[in-house]
Amino acid sequence: MGIKTILVPIDGGKASFAALDRAFVVADRFGSHITALHVMQRATDAASYGLYNLSAKLRKNIEEEAGKTALERAADLQEQFQDFCTQYSVPLCEEPSGQSGATASWQQEFGHVDEVLVRHGRLSDIIAVPRPRARKSTVRRSPVGRAIEAVLLGTGRPVLIEPPKCRAKRCERVAIGWNESAEVSRALATTLPWLVKMSAVTIIVSKKRKSGVKPLADYLAWHGINTTVEFLDGKGSSVGEAILNVCSDIEAEFLVVGGFSHARARELLFGGVTRHLLTHSKIVTIMVH
């Protein structure tokens, strides 16, 4: 089965439209339907609790004005989205029509961003998002973008992460970060429709998991996918950095990995492969929890 539905959260930033641009490339390859989703926050959700200290009349006026502004901004974003559709010659289609080729639609609603994205994401084949910017970490808060973290942990669906200024439009060289976890197994199953179309597929694995390489290569061979193997050599300060170093050496354009394979508390305290890839990968990355 191919990738038939793609969810793209649109927050108005350039990065979210870069993710939309990637979604159009994927949709063209698989004949997918893209849903661009813009979540609007109500004043009562976005403002501080100080809003409740105002009179009921003043609070109502502020809420109405904020709602009006949110709808106006959504209309501007929808117009930009329609320009993308025109650029890619993708027709707008609100409901399944059975037609071949890529289609797209726009949705907007008020609500908490995390909750809305998770609800829509659970009924999407893949969710395309921009890579969050790296920032200093703290023990109490993950440096991973809040919305991406919610989607990864709350949907069970693959997340396609678009790095800033990515040059590869139609990826042909893919790397698989294999650690024998359930998460990367799910990522592998999700991306089989991609892998069979790639010109080069490389398995990246640590030497301590060498015995598990042949079964994986045989599994992919049954799907008509020929692979090569690269072992992590320990270069880099972390496993995540070592994986990205190998990707750079083999000129991979696309990376398939599992996300948050270790206990969540450990990821928060000590970081991990997921965090590093989410904030440093310079190539398109598919991640599944």
C-alpha positions as CSV (number, residue, x, y, z in Angstrom):
1,M,0.0,0.0,0.0
2,G,1.3,3.5,-0.9
3,I,1.1,6.8,0.9
4,K,-2.4,8.0,0.2
5,T,-3.1,10.7,2.9
6,I,-0.6,13.3,4.0
7,L,-1.2,15.8,6.9
8,V,0.7,19.1,6.9
9,P,0.3,21.4,9.8
10,I,0.5,25.0,8.7
11,D,1.4,27.6,11.3
12,G,2.3,30.4,8.9
13,G,6.0,30.2,9.2
14,K,8.2,29.6,6.2
15,A,9.3,26.2,7.6
16,S,5.8,24.9,7.6
17,F,5.5,25.8,3.9
18,A,8.8,24.0,3.2
19,A,7.2,20.9,4.7
20,L,4.2,21.5,2.5
21,D,6.5,21.7,-0.5
22,R,8.0,18.3,0.4
23,A,4.4,16.9,0.8
24,F,3.7,17.9,-2.8
25,V,6.7,16.0,-4.0
26,V,5.6,12.9,-2.1
27,A,2.0,13.3,-3.3
28,D,3.2,13.5,-6.9
29,R,5.1,10.2,-6.4
30,F,2.2,8.3,-4.8
31,G,-0.9,10.0,-6.0
32,S,-1.6,11.1,-2.4
33,H,-4.2,13.6,-0.9
34,I,-2.7,16.4,1.1
35,T,-4.6,18.0,4.0
36,A,-3.2,21.3,5.0
37,L,-4.3,22.0,8.6
38,H,-4.2,25.3,10.4
39,V,-5.0,25.3,14.1
40,M,-6.2,28.6,15.6
41,Q,-6.0,29.3,19.3
42,R,-8.8,31.1,21.1
43,A,-7.9,34.1,23.3
44,T,-8.8,32.0,26.3
45,D,-6.3,29.3,25.3
46,A,-3.4,31.6,24.3
47,A,-3.7,34.4,26.8
48,S,-2.5,34.4,30.4
49,Y,-5.0,33.8,33.2
50,G,-5.0,37.6,33.7
51,L,-7.7,37.7,31.0
52,Y,-10.1,36.2,33.5
53,N,-9.6,39.2,35.9
54,L,-11.3,41.5,33.3
55,S,-15.0,42.3,33.2
56,A,-17.2,39.9,31.3
57,K,-17.9,42.5,28.6
58,L,-14.2,43.5,28.1
59,R,-13.2,39.8,28.0
60,K,-15.9,39.1,25.4
61,N,-14.7,42.0,23.2
62,I,-11.1,40.8,23.4
63,E,-12.1,37.2,22.6
64,E,-14.2,38.3,19.6
65,E,-11.4,40.6,18.2
66,A,-8.8,37.8,18.7
67,G,-11.1,35.3,16.9
68,K,-11.6,37.8,14.0
69,T,-7.8,38.3,13.7
70,A,-7.2,34.5,13.8
71,L,-9.7,34.0,11.0
72,E,-8.2,36.7,8.8
73,R,-4.8,35.2,9.2
74,A,-6.2,31.8,8.4
75,A,-7.7,33.2,5.2
76,D,-4.3,34.6,4.2
77,L,-2.6,31.2,4.8
78,Q,-5.3,29.4,2.8
79,E,-4.6,31.7,-0.1
80,Q,-0.9,30.9,0.1
81,F,-1.8,27.2,0.2
82,Q,-4.0,27.6,-2.9
83,D,-1.1,29.3,-4.7
84,F,1.0,26.1,-3.9
85,C,-1.7,24.0,-5.4
86,T,-1.7,26.1,-8.5
87,Q,2.1,25.9,-8.8
88,Y,2.0,22.1,-8.6
89,S,-1.1,21.8,-10.7
90,V,-2.8,19.9,-7.9
91,P,-6.6,20.1,-7.9
92,L,-8.5,21.0,-4.7
93,C,-10.7,18.1,-3.5
94,E,-12.6,18.1,-0.2
95,E,-13.7,14.4,-0.3
96,P,-12.4,11.1,-1.6
97,S,-13.1,11.0,-5.4
98,G,-11.3,8.0,-6.5
99,Q,-9.4,10.0,-9.1
100,S,-5.7,9.2,-9.8
101,G,-3.0,11.7,-9.1
102,A,-2.4,14.1,-6.2
103,T,-5.1,16.2,-4.7
104,A,-5.3,18.6,-1.8
105,S,-7.6,20.3,0.7
106,W,-7.5,23.0,3.4
107,Q,-8.9,22.6,6.9
108,Q,-8.9,25.0,9.8
109,E,-10.3,24.9,13.3
110,F,-10.0,26.4,16.8
111,G,-8.4,24.4,19.5
112,H,-5.3,23.3,21.3
113,V,-2.6,22.7,18.7
114,D,-1.3,19.4,20.2
115,E,-4.8,17.9,20.6
116,V,-6.0,18.9,17.1
117,L,-2.8,17.6,15.4
118,V,-2.9,14.3,17.2
119,R,-6.6,13.8,16.4
120,H,-6.1,14.5,12.7
121,G,-2.7,12.7,12.6
122,R,-4.1,9.4,13.7
123,L,-6.1,9.2,10.4
124,S,-3.2,10.2,8.2
125,D,-0.7,7.9,6.5
126,I,2.1,10.3,7.2
127,I,2.6,13.8,8.8
128,A,4.9,16.3,7.2
129,V,6.5,18.8,9.6
130,P,9.6,21.1,9.5
131,R,12.6,20.2,11.6
132,P,12.7,22.1,14.9
133,R,15.7,24.4,15.5
134,A,18.3,23.2,17.9
135,R,18.4,24.9,21.2
136,K,19.9,24.5,24.7
137,S,18.3,21.6,26.5
138,T,17.1,21.5,30.1
139,V,16.3,18.5,32.3
140,R,12.7,19.3,32.7
141,R,11.8,20.1,29.1
142,S,12.7,18.3,25.9
143,P,14.3,20.4,23.2
144,V,12.2,18.6,20.7
145,G,9.5,20.8,19.2
146,R,6.4,20.4,21.3
147,A,4.0,19.8,18.4
148,I,6.3,17.2,16.8
149,E,6.8,15.4,20.1
150,A,3.0,15.3,20.6
151,V,2.5,13.9,17.1
152,L,5.3,11.3,17.4
153,L,4.1,10.0,20.8
154,G,0.4,10.5,20.3
155,T,-0.5,9.2,16.8
156,G,1.6,6.1,16.1
157,R,2.0,7.5,12.6
158,P,5.2,8.2,10.7
159,V,6.4,11.8,10.8
160,L,8.3,13.2,7.8
161,I,10.7,15.8,9.0
162,E,11.9,18.5,6.5
163,P,15.2,20.1,7.4
164,P,15.9,23.8,6.7
165,K,17.1,24.6,3.2
166,C,17.0,21.0,2.0
167,R,18.4,20.8,-1.5
168,A,17.2,17.3,-2.5
169,K,13.7,17.5,-4.0
170,R,13.2,13.9,-5.2
171,C,15.2,11.7,-2.8
172,E,16.9,8.6,-4.4
173,R,19.5,7.5,-1.8
174,V,18.1,6.3,1.5
175,A,19.8,5.2,4.8
176,I,18.1,3.0,7.5
177,G,19.2,3.5,11.0
178,W,18.7,-0.1,12.3
179,N,18.7,-0.9,16.0
180,E,16.3,-3.8,16.0
181,S,13.6,-1.8,17.9
182,A,9.9,-2.0,17.4
183,E,10.0,1.7,16.4
184,V,12.4,1.3,13.5
185,S,10.5,-1.8,12.4
186,R,7.3,0.3,12.1
187,A,9.3,3.0,10.3
188,L,10.6,0.3,7.9
189,A,7.2,-1.1,7.1
190,T,5.8,2.4,6.5
191,T,8.6,3.3,4.1
192,L,8.6,0.2,2.0
193,P,6.7,2.0,-0.8
194,W,9.6,4.5,-0.9
195,L,12.4,2.0,-0.6
196,V,11.4,0.0,-3.6
197,K,11.6,3.2,-5.7
198,M,15.1,4.3,-4.4
199,S,18.2,3.9,-6.4
200,A,20.4,3.1,-3.3
201,V,19.4,1.7,0.1
202,T,22.0,1.5,2.9
203,I,21.6,-0.1,6.3
204,I,23.4,1.8,9.1
205,V,24.0,-0.4,12.2
206,S,26.4,-0.7,15.1
207,K,28.9,-3.5,15.0
208,K,27.3,-5.1,18.1
209,R,24.2,-5.8,16.0
210,K,26.1,-7.2,13.1
211,S,24.3,-10.6,13.4
212,G,20.9,-8.9,12.7
213,V,22.0,-7.4,9.4
214,K,21.5,-10.4,7.2
215,P,17.9,-11.1,8.3
216,L,17.1,-7.5,7.6
217,A,18.8,-7.5,4.2
218,D,17.0,-10.8,3.3
219,Y,13.6,-9.3,4.4
220,L,14.2,-6.3,2.1
221,A,15.4,-8.5,-0.7
222,W,12.0,-10.3,-0.6
223,H,10.5,-6.9,-1.5
224,G,13.0,-6.5,-4.4
225,I,15.2,-4.1,-2.4
226,N,19.0,-4.5,-2.7
227,T,21.0,-3.1,0.2
228,T,24.5,-2.2,1.3
229,V,25.7,-2.0,4.9
230,E,27.6,0.7,6.8
231,F,28.8,0.1,10.4
232,L,29.0,2.9,12.9
233,D,32.6,3.6,13.6
234,G,32.2,5.5,16.9
235,K,33.1,8.8,15.4
236,G,31.1,11.6,16.9
237,S,30.0,12.4,20.4
238,S,26.8,10.5,20.2
239,V,25.0,7.7,18.2
240,G,22.9,10.3,16.5
241,E,25.9,12.3,15.4
242,A,27.6,9.1,14.2
243,I,24.5,8.2,12.1
244,L,24.5,11.6,10.5
245,N,28.2,11.4,9.8
246,V,27.6,8.1,7.9
247,C,24.7,9.7,6.0
248,S,27.0,12.5,4.9
249,D,29.7,10.1,3.8
250,I,27.4,8.0,1.6
251,E,25.5,11.1,0.4
252,A,22.2,9.8,1.7
253,E,19.2,12.1,1.0
254,F,16.7,10.3,3.1
255,L,16.9,8.7,6.6
256,V,14.5,6.1,8.2
257,V,14.7,5.7,12.0
258,G,12.6,4.9,15.0
259,G,11.7,7.6,17.5
260,F,12.0,7.6,21.3
261,S,13.0,3.9,21.4
262,H,14.3,4.4,25.0
263,A,12.2,5.2,28.1
264,R,10.8,8.7,27.8
265,A,12.3,9.8,31.1
266,R,15.7,8.8,30.0
267,E,15.4,10.8,26.7
268,L,14.4,13.8,28.8
269,L,17.3,13.5,31.2
270,F,20.1,12.4,28.9
271,G,19.0,13.3,25.4
272,G,19.3,10.5,22.9
273,V,19.3,9.7,19.2
274,T,15.8,11.0,18.7
275,R,16.6,14.4,20.1
276,H,19.8,14.8,18.1
277,L,18.3,13.7,14.8
278,L,15.2,16.0,15.3
279,T,17.4,19.0,15.8
280,H,20.5,18.3,13.6
281,S,19.5,16.2,10.6
282,K,20.2,18.0,7.3
283,I,18.4,15.4,5.2
284,V,14.7,14.4,5.0
285,T,14.0,12.0,7.9
286,I,11.1,9.6,8.5
287,M,10.6,8.8,12.2
288,V,8.0,6.5,13.9
289,H,7.5,5.9,17.6
